[in-house]
């Protein structure tokens, strides 16, 4: 766990007073230093970004631009060996920085090719480079690690992280599960490009985000190399390992569609590959150009996970999705994946848009209108079994009560009702412009609720949205007005 400059370590071991203290890293020199080098001007980057619901998620002092992940997985032993090459820019003078990583054993850390001191405390991997990283400097940190990845249990009781499956594994990250399989700045506000290489026993496939760049087999093991060039939040990164059946196609505009289906689900999922181009083409008409260079899906077993997830380029589904779920997760590619919440408090900006997309799909395909969906929720009976249960009014969509409720019904359904109230006020034509413009204005970026309300008010000058924000977005209980 210790790796300071070799000549300093040698001096330490020649000192009878400091022998056996190597595990303390650079502190064993008994000098007033904050890093492995003298003359330190920087300060530690900070553990956690003070997210209102996950305060330890993410880290301060740097911004990641690229993750290069090389993974080797043995399903029989459930053992993962990984190397993460993280390219980042210091946003302040750094004497140390943190990475989020839960479980797994770290073998070594280097920064700019030089061995660095590191320590572990909970989910924090603290790294002290050989010298300061000055503000504005782009640097590379390489972490080598291994072990049995953990399953992470969310505050709402759902399971994420690295999930063992019957013949492989499934990595799902929302909200903080990605730290179970690679070290990083695991907060939605720090998006990056990814190259993910996964080596598995021959006969298995490894599916991830982006485009498959190569597939090579040697010595009974196959390596799949995936690349995601567009920025991606770490919670949207995925790896699915198993005996998938693959379908490749394109939309009419030439967008690649890559669908991986677990063999036991092929019969039920037969329509999924054909419907993805249909849904994407419809969504482009509604929301603007598709924001990524490929699309598709991963369909696993129902027991693999308890939820579908909008993993970038390639949403995951536990079993064959119905059309509403397919529309929801594909709409997330615009809202959630491309326009990503700045913090977990802003989750409604992702889920409300995806839910409203389902309403629009129904409206455009002969089903009930968005107004009818709104009215049904207002009465308390959007679903047949929930009439009058009041759950949709239990808290404001922009202010979930705690981390266990960031995926609660108000975030999805009452959030969609906020969008419909905007539509009622501005009219269909202006609303369509707001929806498309919002996706374009923050394409591949991050946004929060204040950004959204300011955007809406700018696009509809002279319109009073105060009642919508006060009663529907931030108000407690069921609004009493029209």
C-alpha positions in Angstrom: 0.0 0.0 0.0 3.0 2.3 0.3 4.8 3.8 -2.6 6.7 7.0 -2.1 10.0 7.9 -3.9 12.3 4.9 -3.6 15.3 6.8 -2.3 13.1 8.2 0.6 11.9 4.8 1.5 15.4 3.5 1.5 16.4 6.2 4.0 13.4 5.3 6.2 14.5 1.7 6.4 18.0 2.8 7.4 16.5 4.7 10.3 16.1 2.6 13.4 13.5 5.1 14.8 11.1 4.7 11.9 11.4 1.1 11.0 8.1 -0.8 10.8 6.1 2.3 10.0 6.0 2.0 6.3 2.3 1.5 6.3 1.9 5.1 7.3 3.1 6.2 3.8 4.9 9.5 3.6 4.0 10.3 7.2 6.7 7.9 8.3 9.3 10.5 7.4 8.0 12.5 10.4 8.2 15.6 8.3 5.6 18.3 7.9 4.5 17.3 4.4 1.1 16.8 2.8 2.4 14.7 0.0 5.4 12.7 -1.0 7.4 15.7 -2.0 8.6 18.8 -0.3 7.5 22.4 -0.9 3.9 21.4 -1.2 1.6 24.3 -2.2 -1.5 22.3 -3.0 -4.2 20.9 -0.8 -6.1 17.6 -0.9 -9.0 17.6 -3.4 -11.6 16.5 -0.9 -13.6 13.4 -0.4 -17.2 13.8 -1.6 -18.9 16.6 -3.5 -21.6 17.1 -0.8 -24.4 15.8 -2.9 -27.6 16.4 -0.9 -28.4 12.6 -0.9 -25.0 11.0 -1.4 -22.5 13.4 0.2 -19.5 11.1 -0.2 -20.1 10.4 -3.9 -17.6 12.0 -6.2 -14.5 13.9 -5.2 -13.2 17.5 -5.4 -10.2 19.0 -7.1 -10.3 17.4 -10.5 -12.4 16.7 -13.6 -12.1 13.3 -15.4 -12.0 13.4 -19.2 -11.4 9.7 -20.0 -11.5 6.2 -18.3 -9.5 3.4 -19.8 -10.7 0.2 -18.1 -9.1 -3.2 -18.7 -11.0 -5.9 -17.0 -10.5 -9.7 -16.7 -13.3 -11.7 -15.1 -13.4 -15.3 -14.0 -17.1 -16.2 -13.5 -16.3 -19.4 -11.7 -14.4 -17.7 -8.9 -16.4 -14.4 -9.3 -13.0 -12.8 -9.5 -12.2 -9.5 -11.2 -8.8 -8.2 -12.1 -8.7 -4.6 -13.4 -6.5 -1.7 -14.4 -8.0 1.7 -14.6 -6.2 4.5 -16.4 -7.9 7.8 -15.5 -7.1 11.0 -17.4 -8.1 14.1 -15.5 -7.5 17.8 -15.2 -6.7 19.4 -11.8 -9.2 22.2 -11.0 -7.0 23.4 -8.1 -3.5 22.9 -6.9 -3.6 19.3 -5.5 -1.4 17.6 -3.0 -3.7 14.6 -3.0 -7.0 13.4 -4.5 -9.6 10.8 -3.8 -11.2 8.2 -6.0 -14.4 6.3 -5.1 -13.9 2.5 -4.8 -15.7 0.1 -2.6 -14.2 -3.4 -1.8 -11.6 -4.9 -4.1 -7.9 -4.9 -3.3 -5.7 -2.2 -4.7 -2.3 -3.5 -5.7 -0.6 -0.3 -6.9 -1.3 3.3 -7.9 0.9 5.5 -10.2 0.4 9.1 -11.2 2.1 10.3 -14.3 4.0 7.0 -14.4 5.5 7.4 -10.9 4.5 5.3 -7.9 2.2 7.1 -5.6 1.2 6.7 -1.9 -2.3 5.6 -1.3 -4.7 4.7 1.5 -8.2 3.2 1.9 -11.0 4.4 4.2 -14.5 3.1 3.4 -15.3 4.0 -0.3 -12.4 6.5 -0.4 -9.1 5.7 -2.2 -6.8 8.6 -1.3 -3.9 9.1 -3.6 -0.8 11.3 -2.9 1.3 11.9 -6.0 5.0 12.3 -5.9 4.6 16.0 -6.3 1.9 18.6 -6.5 -0.6 18.6 -9.4 -1.0 22.2 -10.4 -4.3 23.7 -11.3 -5.0 23.2 -15.0 -2.6 20.3 -15.3 -3.8 17.2 -17.1 -2.6 14.1 -15.4 -3.0 10.3 -15.7 -3.5 8.0 -12.7 -3.3 4.2 -13.1 -4.9 1.9 -10.5 -4.3 -1.8 -10.5 -6.8 -3.8 -8.5 -8.5 -7.2 -8.1 -10.9 -9.2 -6.0 -14.5 -10.2 -5.8 -16.7 -7.2 -6.6 -19.5 -6.3 -4.2 -23.2 -6.0 -4.6 -24.2 -2.6 -3.5 -27.6 -2.2 -1.7 -29.2 1.1 -2.3 -31.1 3.1 0.3 -34.3 2.0 -1.3 -33.3 -1.7 -1.0 -32.5 -2.3 -4.7 -29.3 -4.1 -5.7 -26.7 -2.7 -8.0 -22.9 -2.8 -8.4 -21.5 -6.0 -9.8 -24.3 -8.6 -9.9 -23.4 -12.3 -10.5 -25.6 -14.0 -13.0 -26.1 -17.6 -13.9 -23.2 -17.6 -16.4 -21.5 -14.3 -15.9 -22.1 -10.9 -14.4 -24.0 -7.7 -14.8 -22.7 -4.2 -13.7 -25.3 -1.6 -13.0 -24.4 1.7 -11.4 -27.4 3.9 -10.5 -26.9 5.7 -8.2 -23.4 4.7 -6.8 -22.9 1.1 -7.8 -20.1 1.7 -10.4 -17.6 2.2 -7.6 -18.0 -1.5 -7.0 -16.1 -2.4 -10.2 -13.8 0.5 -11.0 -12.2 3.5 -9.2 -13.4 6.9 -10.3 -15.1 10.2 -9.7 -18.5 8.6 -9.2 -20.9 11.5 -9.3 -23.2 12.5 -12.3 -21.6 15.9 -12.5 -18.3 14.5 -13.8 -18.8 12.9 -17.2 -16.1 11.3 -19.4 -15.3 9.2 -22.4 -14.7 5.5 -21.9 -12.7 2.7 -23.4 -13.7 -0.6 -21.7 -11.8 -3.8 -22.4 -13.3 -7.0 -20.9 -11.7 -10.5 -21.1 -13.8 -13.5 -20.4 -13.7 -17.3 -21.0 -14.2 -18.2 -24.6 -17.9 -18.8 -25.4 -19.1 -15.9 -23.3 -19.7 -12.4 -24.5 -19.0 -9.1 -22.8 -21.3 -6.2 -23.8 -20.8 -2.6 -22.8 -21.5 0.9 -23.8 -20.7 2.6 -27.1 -19.3 0.7 -30.1 -17.6 -2.7 -30.2 -14.1 -1.9 -31.6 -12.7 -5.5 -31.6 -13.2 -9.0 -30.5 -10.1 -11.3 -30.2 -9.6 -14.8 -28.8 -6.4 -16.4 -27.5 -5.6 -19.1 -25.1 -9.3 -19.9 -24.4 -10.2 -16.3 -23.5 -11.9 -13.6 -25.5 -11.4 -9.9 -25.2 -14.1 -7.4 -26.2 -13.0 -3.8 -26.6 -15.8 -1.1 -26.4 -15.5 2.6 -26.8 -17.8 5.4 -25.8 -16.6 8.7 -27.3 -19.4 10.9 -26.0 -19.3 12.0 -22.3 -21.0 9.5 -19.9 -21.8 9.7 -16.2 -20.3 6.7 -14.4 -23.6 5.5 -13.2 -24.6 4.8 -16.8 -21.6 2.6 -17.5 -22.3 -1.1 -17.8 -20.8 -4.5 -18.5 -22.9 -7.5 -19.1 -21.2 -10.9 -19.4 -23.0 -14.0 -20.6 -24.0 -16.2 -23.5 -25.9 -13.5 -25.4 -27.4 -13.7 -28.8 -26.6 -10.7 -30.8 -28.7 -8.8 -33.4 -27.2 -6.0 -35.4 -29.2 -3.5 -37.6 -29.5 0.2 -38.3 -32.1 2.8 -38.3 -33.2 4.4 -41.6 -30.6 7.1 -41.0 -27.8 4.6 -40.6 -27.5 4.7 -36.8 -26.1 1.3 -35.6 -28.4 -0.8 -33.4 -26.7 -3.5 -31.3 -29.0 -5.7 -29.2 -27.8 -8.5 -26.8 -30.4 -10.9 -25.5 -29.9 -13.7 -23.0 -30.8 -17.0 -24.7 -33.7 -17.8 -22.4 -35.3 -14.5 -23.3 -35.0 -14.7 -27.0 -38.5 -16.0 -27.6 -40.1 -13.3 -25.6 -37.8 -10.5 -26.8 -38.1 -11.2 -30.5 -39.7 -7.9 -31.2 -37.2 -5.7 -29.3 -34.6 -5.4 -32.1 -37.2 -4.4 -34.6 -38.9 -1.9 -32.3 -35.8 0.0 -31.3 -35.3 1.8 -34.6 -39.1 2.6 -34.7 -38.9 4.2 -31.2 -35.6 6.0 -31.9 -37.0 7.5 -35.1 -40.2 8.6 -33.4 -38.1 10.1 -30.5 -35.9 12.0 -33.0 -39.0 13.7 -34.4 -40.2 14.6 -30.9 -36.9 15.4 -29.1 -34.3 16.2 -31.8 -31.3 14.3 -33.2 -30.3 11.2 -31.3 -27.3 12.2 -29.1 -25.0 9.2 -29.4 -23.3 7.2 -32.1 -25.1 4.0 -31.6 -28.2 2.5 -29.8 -29.5 -0.9 -28.8 -30.4 -2.9 -25.7 -29.2 -5.6 -23.3 -32.0 -8.1 -22.3 -31.1 -10.3 -19.3 -33.0 -12.6 -17.1 -35.7 -11.2 -14.8 -33.7 -12.5 -11.8 -30.5 -10.7 -12.8 -31.8 -7.3 -11.6 -35.0 -5.8 -10.2 -35.2 -2.9 -12.6 -34.5 -1.6 -16.1 -31.8 1.0 -16.4 -31.0 3.6 -19.1 -27.3 2.6 -19.5 -25.9 4.8 -22.2 -26.3 3.7 -25.8 -27.7 0.3 -24.6 -30.4 0.2 -21.9 -30.6 -2.9 -19.7 -33.9 -4.7 -19.3 -34.6 -7.6 -16.9 -36.6 -9.7 -19.4 -38.4 -8.6 -22.5 -39.7 -5.0 -22.0 -43.1 -3.8 -22.9 -43.3 -0.9 -25.3 -43.8 1.7 -22.5 -40.6 0.6 -20.8 -38.7 0.5 -24.0 -39.9 4.1 -24.8 -39.0 5.2 -21.3 -35.4 3.9 -21.3 -34.7 5.1 -24.9 -36.1 8.5 -24.1 -33.5 8.7 -21.3 -30.8 8.8 -23.9 -31.8 12.4 -24.5 -32.9 13.2 -20.9 -30.7 11.7 -18.3 -27.8 10.3 -20.4 -27.1 13.3 -22.7 -28.6 16.0 -20.4 -27.5 14.6 -17.1 -28.6 15.8 -13.7 -26.0 17.9 -11.8 -26.9 16.1 -8.6 -29.2 13.4 -7.4 -31.6 16.1 -6.2 -32.3 16.8 -9.9 -33.4 13.2 -10.7 -36.8 14.4 -11.8 -35.2 16.1 -14.8 -34.3 12.6 -16.0 -37.3 10.6 -14.9 -40.1 13.1 -15.6 -39.0 13.5 -19.2 -38.8 9.8 -19.8 -42.2 9.3 -18.2 -43.7 12.1 -20.3 -42.2 10.4 -23.4 -44.4 7.4 -22.6 -47.4 9.7 -22.5 -46.5 11.2 -25.8 -45.9 7.8 -27.4 -49.4 6.7 -26.3 -50.9 10.0 -27.6 -49.1 9.6 -31.0 -50.1 6.0 -31.4 -53.8 6.0 -30.8 -53.7 5.5 -27.0 -54.8 7.9 -24.3 -53.6 11.4 -24.6 -51.2 13.1 -22.2 -54.1 15.1 -20.8 -56.0 11.9 -20.0 -52.9 10.5 -18.3 -52.6 13.7 -16.3 -56.2 13.6 -15.3 -56.0 10.0 -14.3 -53.1 10.8 -12.0 -54.9 13.8 -10.6 -57.7 11.5 -9.6 -55.3 9.1 -8.1 -55.8 6.2 -10.5 -53.2 6.2 -13.2 -52.6 2.5 -12.4 -55.5 0.1 -11.8 -54.3 -0.9 -8.4 -53.3 2.5 -6.9 -56.5 4.6 -7.0 -56.4 7.1 -4.1 -53.2 5.9 -2.5 -51.7 9.4 -2.5 -48.1 8.3 -3.2 -47.7 10.6 -6.1 -48.3 13.6 -3.8 -46.1 12.4 -0.9 -43.3 14.9 -1.7 -42.3 17.5 -4.3 -40.5 16.1 -7.4 -37.7 18.6 -7.1 -37.1 17.8 -3.4 -37.2 14.0 -2.6 -37.3 13.5 1.2 -34.1 11.4 1.3 -31.9 9.1 -0.8 -34.4 6.2 -0.5 -36.9 8.3 -2.5 -35.0 9.7 -5.4 -36.8 7.1 -7.6 -40.1 7.6 -5.9 -43.4 8.1 -7.8 -43.4 11.9 -7.4 -40.1 12.1 -9.2 -41.5 10.2 -12.2 -45.2 10.9 -12.4 -45.7 14.2 -10.6 -42.6 15.4 -12.5 -44.3 14.5 -15.7 -47.3 16.4 -14.5 -45.1 19.5 -14.1 -44.1 19.1 -17.8 -47.8 18.8 -18.8 -48.7 21.9 -16.8 -46.0 23.8 -18.8 -47.6 22.4 -22.0 -51.0 23.6 -20.9 -49.7 27.1 -20.3 -47.6 27.6 -23.4 -49.4 25.5 -26.0 -48.3 22.5 -28.0 -46.1 24.3 -30.5 -44.1 26.2 -27.9 -43.9 23.1 -25.6 -42.4 21.0 -28.4 -39.8 23.8 -28.9 -39.0 23.8 -25.2 -38.5 20.0 -25.1 -36.3 19.9 -28.1 -34.4 23.0 -27.2 -33.7 21.8 -23.7 -32.1 18.6 -25.1 -30.0 20.7 -27.5 -29.0 23.4 -25.1 -27.5 21.0 -22.6 -26.4 18.2 -25.0 -23.7 16.0 -23.4 -23.7 18.3 -20.3 -25.3 18.6 -16.9 -28.2 20.7 -15.7 -30.2 21.3 -12.5 -33.7 22.4 -11.7 -32.8 26.1 -11.6 -31.3 25.8 -15.1 -34.5 24.2 -16.3 -36.9 26.8 -14.8 -34.8 29.6 -16.1 -34.7 28.0 -19.6 -38.5 27.6 -19.7 -39.0 31.2 -18.5 -36.6 32.5 -21.2 -38.4 30.5 -23.9 -41.8 31.8 -22.9 -41.2 35.5 -21.9 -44.1 37.2 -20.2 -45.6 33.9 -19.1 -46.1 33.5 -15.3 -44.8 30.0 -14.2 -44.7 31.0 -10.5 -47.8 28.9 -9.7 -46.4 25.8 -11.5 -43.1 26.0 -9.7 -44.6 26.7 -6.3 -47.5 24.2 -6.4 -46.4 21.4 -8.7 -42.6 21.4 -8.6 -41.9 22.4 -5.0 -45.2 22.3 -3.2 -46.2 19.8 -0.5 -49.3 17.7 -1.1 -51.8 17.7 -3.9 -52.2 21.1 -5.6 -55.6 22.6 -5.2 -55.6 24.9 -8.2 -56.6 24.0 -11.8 
